[in-house]
């Protein structure tokens, strides 16, 4: 009688079980072997630095600087209208670029908070940030209720609440410029600080258009030289402005400009990191323009409260 074959679960059987033909074909396919070797040996390409795009973003930052600085020379009501236009642009850009789970809720709450803070900034006597804090708290509560009552329920609610909080804080930060313009030397502080922030952004992006070196991170098409040079030129510009504006002096103006310039360039740079993270995850925004102007407009949003705080340096 022939010998009984070993059972299938006997792993020590000899000769070993033959590999399925389909697996042999896949493992011996020269095309698969070539692609595997190519993916293992070839480095990941770095995102290119688009010079025309960097110049366009630099021009956008300069236009925003002119609008915010020139608008501060008008009446408080007119400046509130200018600020609302910037707030609406910030809400739209940030909502499209960040792509939260409930964009309508985030955008609606942001616009409502923008209207409430602008009205409070103009009508409050005396000028104070306290009404803006109340509107911020109310807007955040409305955002939480809106997120929890949407059809998707609690799905990705933490991410959506985070986006709603960032948008709310951004529009409130812009409204603080209206309050700042109503206090003594507030208009001069707006001119010096926002000019420093805008010039810092312009120089940083313009330097990237020339030579984005050294690369800060492989996935972020930004150069460290532009960030440092932008902060330095912005500080120098604020000191020069303080030498010509009535009620200011060069040294306090330069210190205030240094604070706002650093905040502006760092926020702009952090948005670049967030954009690179979304690109790696394959989550690109629907609107190409919003992706690239998110950095400058976010930088101005968070440079505004820095200008409010730094304005106290102008009293030294």
LOMILO-739667 format. One line per 2 residues: number of its first residue (from 1); their letters; for each residue x, y, z of C-alpha. Coordinates in Angstrom, 2 decimals. Example, Ala and Ser with C-alpha at 12.3 -4.5 7.8 and 13.67 -1.06 7.14 Angstrom:
2
1) AS) 12.30,-4.50,7.80; 13.67,-1.06,7.14 .
***
This chain:
316
1) XX) 0.00,0.00,0.00; 1.27,3.53,-0.74 .
3) XX) 2.31,5.74,2.18; -0.35,7.98,3.67 .
5) XX) 0.28,11.65,2.75; 0.95,13.98,5.70 .
7) XX) -1.93,16.14,6.87; -2.24,19.73,5.64 .
9) XX) -1.63,21.19,9.10; 1.68,19.35,9.48 .
11) XX) 4.09,22.24,8.88; 7.13,20.02,9.12 .
13) XX) 6.10,17.81,6.19; 8.53,17.20,3.35 .
15) XX) 8.48,18.14,0.58; 6.89,21.48,1.45 .
17) XX) 3.56,22.36,-0.04; 3.84,24.08,-3.37 .
19) XX) 3.03,27.77,-3.57; -0.15,28.64,-5.47 .
21) XX) 0.42,29.51,-9.07; -1.19,32.92,-8.77 .
23) XX) 1.13,33.87,-5.91; 4.15,32.59,-7.84 .
25) XX) 3.17,34.69,-10.81; 2.77,37.79,-8.68 .
27) XX) 6.04,37.31,-6.87; 7.96,36.57,-10.06 .
29) XX) 6.35,39.21,-12.18; 9.28,41.37,-13.37 .
31) XX) 7.03,44.42,-13.62; 6.03,44.16,-9.95 .
33) XX) 9.63,43.58,-8.92; 10.73,46.64,-10.89 .
35) XX) 8.02,48.87,-9.35; 8.84,47.67,-5.84 .
37) XX) 12.55,48.34,-6.31; 11.77,51.73,-7.84 .
39) XX) 9.50,52.77,-4.95; 12.03,51.63,-2.38 .
41) XX) 15.02,53.34,-3.98; 13.60,56.55,-5.49 .
43) XX) 13.25,59.52,-3.04; 9.94,61.32,-2.56 .
45) XX) 9.97,64.44,-4.78; 9.85,67.76,-2.96 .
47) XX) 6.98,70.14,-3.75; 8.32,72.86,-6.04 .
49) XX) 8.45,76.51,-5.06; 6.19,78.34,-7.49 .
51) XX) 7.71,81.78,-7.92; 4.71,83.40,-9.58 .
53) XX) 2.45,82.03,-6.86; 4.74,83.42,-4.14 .
55) XX) 4.71,86.81,-5.85; 0.92,86.72,-6.07 .
57) XX) 0.57,85.92,-2.37; 3.03,88.70,-1.55 .
59) XX) 0.92,91.14,-3.56; -2.24,89.98,-1.79 .
61) XX) -0.60,90.58,1.61; 0.41,94.07,0.51 .
63) XX) -3.14,94.87,-0.67; -4.59,93.74,2.65 .
65) XX) -2.08,95.90,4.48; -3.07,98.97,2.49 .
67) XX) -6.78,98.29,3.00; -6.53,97.81,6.76 .
69) XX) -4.17,100.75,7.31; -6.01,103.22,5.08 .
71) XX) -9.38,102.12,6.45; -8.21,102.99,9.96 .
73) XX) -8.02,106.66,8.90; -11.79,106.82,8.27 .
75) XX) -14.65,106.97,10.77; -15.25,104.09,13.14 .
77) XX) -18.45,103.06,11.34; -16.73,103.04,7.95 .
79) XX) -13.82,101.08,9.35; -16.26,98.53,10.78 .
81) XX) -17.66,98.02,7.26; -14.14,97.45,5.93 .
83) XX) -13.43,95.02,8.75; -16.65,93.11,8.05 .
85) XX) -15.59,92.64,4.44; -12.27,91.22,5.62 .
87) XX) -14.07,89.03,8.16; -16.39,87.62,5.50 .
89) XX) -13.39,86.84,3.31; -11.66,85.17,6.26 .
91) XX) -14.71,83.02,7.06; -15.09,81.91,3.45 .
93) XX) -11.41,81.19,2.88; -10.84,79.39,6.17 .
95) XX) -14.00,77.28,5.84; -13.20,76.23,2.28 .
97) XX) -9.52,75.56,2.96; -9.94,73.63,6.23 .
99) XX) -12.99,71.68,4.97; -14.74,71.06,8.32 .
101) XX) -17.44,68.35,8.55; -20.24,70.96,8.79 .
103) XX) -19.12,73.94,6.65; -22.51,75.66,6.68 .
105) XX) -22.64,75.68,10.46; -19.06,76.95,10.72 .
107) XX) -19.60,79.65,8.09; -22.97,80.75,9.48 .
109) XX) -21.67,81.06,13.03; -18.61,82.95,11.80 .
111) XX) -20.66,85.53,9.89; -23.08,85.97,12.79 .
113) XX) -20.22,86.55,15.22; -18.62,88.99,12.77 .
115) XX) -21.77,91.13,12.63; -22.24,91.01,16.40 .
117) XX) -18.65,91.94,17.22; -18.55,94.80,14.71 .
119) XX) -21.73,96.32,16.10; -20.48,95.92,19.66 .
121) XX) -17.09,97.42,18.79; -18.71,100.55,17.35 .
123) XX) -21.57,101.15,19.82; -19.97,100.25,23.15 .
125) XX) -19.22,103.26,25.37; -16.43,103.41,26.46 .
127) XX) -14.42,101.34,24.01; -13.76,97.91,25.51 .
129) XX) -13.09,94.32,24.51; -15.58,92.95,27.07 .
131) XX) -18.61,92.96,24.69; -16.52,91.10,22.10 .
133) XX) -15.82,88.40,24.68; -19.54,88.03,25.36 .
135) XX) -20.32,87.72,21.65; -17.52,85.17,21.30 .
137) XX) -18.95,83.02,24.10; -22.44,83.24,22.63 .
139) XX) -21.17,82.34,19.17; -19.30,79.33,20.49 .
141) XX) -22.39,78.08,22.33; -24.47,78.46,19.16 .
143) XX) -21.77,76.59,17.25; -21.83,73.71,19.74 .
145) XX) -25.61,73.45,19.53; -25.51,73.60,15.75 .
147) XX) -22.88,70.88,15.57; -24.76,68.52,17.90 .
149) XX) -28.10,68.99,16.14; -26.87,68.39,12.59 .
151) XX) -28.02,65.18,10.83; -24.63,63.47,11.20 .
153) XX) -24.92,63.73,14.98; -21.63,63.50,16.82 .
155) XX) -19.61,62.20,13.89; -16.33,64.20,13.67 .
157) XX) -17.84,66.76,16.04; -14.49,67.53,17.68 .
159) XX) -12.89,68.49,14.36; -15.89,70.61,13.42 .
161) XX) -15.91,72.40,16.77; -12.20,73.13,16.40 .
163) XX) -12.75,74.74,13.00; -15.70,76.74,14.37 .
165) XX) -13.59,77.98,17.27; -10.74,79.09,14.98 .
167) XX) -13.15,80.95,12.69; -14.86,82.61,15.65 .
169) XX) -11.59,83.75,17.19; -10.41,85.04,13.82 .
171) XX) -13.42,87.30,13.21; -13.30,88.57,16.80 .
173) XX) -9.60,89.37,16.35; -10.39,91.53,13.32 .
175) XX) -13.10,93.34,15.27; -10.56,94.24,17.94 .
177) XX) -9.02,96.63,15.41; -12.19,98.74,15.52 .
179) XX) -11.91,98.94,19.31; -8.21,99.76,19.03 .
181) XX) -8.97,102.65,16.68; -11.23,104.25,19.30 .
183) XX) -8.63,104.50,22.08; -5.88,107.16,22.28 .
185) XX) -3.03,106.50,19.86; -4.96,103.48,18.59 .
187) XX) -4.93,104.58,14.96; -1.18,105.11,15.11 .
189) XX) -0.78,101.64,16.63; -2.81,100.12,13.80 .
191) XX) -0.67,101.84,11.21; 2.64,100.83,12.79 .
193) XX) 1.75,97.25,13.77; -0.24,96.20,10.71 .
195) XX) 2.31,97.82,8.41; 4.99,95.76,10.15 .
197) XX) 2.95,92.57,9.77; 2.11,93.23,6.12 .
199) XX) 5.64,94.18,5.15; 6.98,91.11,6.95 .
201) XX) 4.61,88.87,4.98; 5.46,90.61,1.71 .
203) XX) 9.22,90.31,2.23; 8.96,86.67,3.33 .
205) XX) 6.95,85.64,0.28; 9.01,87.77,-2.09 .
207) XX) 12.19,86.17,-0.77; 10.68,82.73,-1.34 .
209) XX) 10.05,83.73,-4.96; 13.75,84.52,-5.35 .
211) XX) 15.29,81.67,-3.35; 13.36,79.56,-0.82 .
213) XX) 16.47,78.58,1.13; 17.06,76.86,3.42 .
215) XX) 13.98,74.66,3.17; 12.25,74.61,6.54 .
217) XX) 10.70,71.19,5.92; 10.83,68.88,2.89 .
219) XX) 7.06,69.04,2.35; 6.70,72.80,2.92 .
221) XX) 7.84,75.00,-0.01; 9.05,77.83,2.23 .
223) XX) 12.51,79.11,3.06; 13.87,80.09,6.44 .
225) XX) 15.67,83.13,5.07; 12.40,84.74,4.03 .
227) XX) 10.82,84.28,7.45; 13.79,85.81,9.29 .
229) XX) 14.28,88.62,6.78; 10.57,89.43,6.81 .
231) XX) 10.47,89.81,10.60; 13.56,92.03,10.51 .
233) XX) 12.30,94.32,7.74; 8.84,94.55,9.37 .
235) XX) 10.42,95.62,12.65; 12.55,98.24,10.91 .
237) XX) 9.50,99.56,9.06; 7.55,99.95,12.30 .
239) XX) 10.45,101.86,13.86; 10.62,104.17,10.85 .
241) XX) 6.87,104.77,10.99; 7.12,105.61,14.68 .
243) XX) 9.64,108.31,13.82; 7.11,110.15,11.64 .
245) XX) 3.71,109.62,13.29; 2.58,112.05,15.94 .
247) XX) 2.56,110.56,19.43; 4.93,107.67,18.66 .
249) XX) 8.65,107.14,19.13; 10.93,104.81,17.17 .
251) XX) 11.92,102.32,19.88; 8.44,101.47,21.26 .
253) XX) 7.07,101.40,17.73; 9.82,98.99,16.66 .
255) XX) 9.10,96.72,19.64; 5.38,96.68,18.85 .
257) XX) 6.16,95.99,15.21; 8.49,93.16,16.17 .
259) XX) 5.70,91.42,18.10; 3.15,91.66,15.31 .
261) XX) 5.65,90.80,12.58; 6.74,87.61,14.35 .
263) XX) 3.13,86.58,14.94; 2.24,87.22,11.29 .
265) XX) 5.10,85.27,9.72; 4.72,82.36,12.16 .
267) XX) 0.97,82.03,11.52; 1.59,82.17,7.79 .
269) XX) 4.24,79.48,8.14; 2.02,77.27,10.30 .
271) XX) -0.71,77.42,7.66; 1.89,76.13,5.20 .
273) XX) 2.52,73.15,7.47; -1.22,72.47,7.70 .
275) XX) -1.51,72.68,3.91; 1.34,70.19,3.51 .
277) XX) -0.35,67.82,5.95; -3.59,67.96,3.97 .
279) XX) -1.67,67.35,0.75; -0.02,64.26,2.22 .
281) XX) -3.42,62.96,3.35; -4.89,63.63,-0.09 .
283) XX) -7.41,66.14,1.30; -7.07,69.07,-1.08 .
285) XX) -9.53,72.01,-0.84; -12.12,72.48,-3.55 .
287) XX) -11.08,76.04,-4.33; -7.42,76.47,-5.31 .
289) XX) -7.38,80.18,-4.45; -8.54,79.62,-0.85 .
291) XX) -5.69,77.21,-0.26; -3.05,79.84,-0.99 .
293) XX) -4.50,83.02,0.54; -5.37,81.25,3.79 .
295) XX) -1.89,81.99,5.13; -1.83,85.80,4.74 .
297) XX) -5.42,86.37,5.83; -4.95,84.08,8.82 .
299) XX) -1.73,85.93,9.67; -3.57,89.28,9.76 .
301) XX) -6.38,87.76,11.83; -4.03,86.70,14.61 .
303) XX) -1.73,89.71,14.27; -4.66,92.01,15.14 .
305) XX) -4.87,91.03,18.85; -1.08,91.09,18.97 .
307) XX) -1.26,94.69,17.72; -3.81,95.49,20.44 .
309) XX) -1.53,94.12,23.14; 1.58,95.66,21.60 .
311) XX) -0.10,99.07,21.47; 0.60,99.42,25.17 .
313) XX) 4.29,99.49,24.30; 3.66,102.69,22.38 .
315) XX) 2.79,104.44,25.63; 6.31,103.88,27.03 .
***
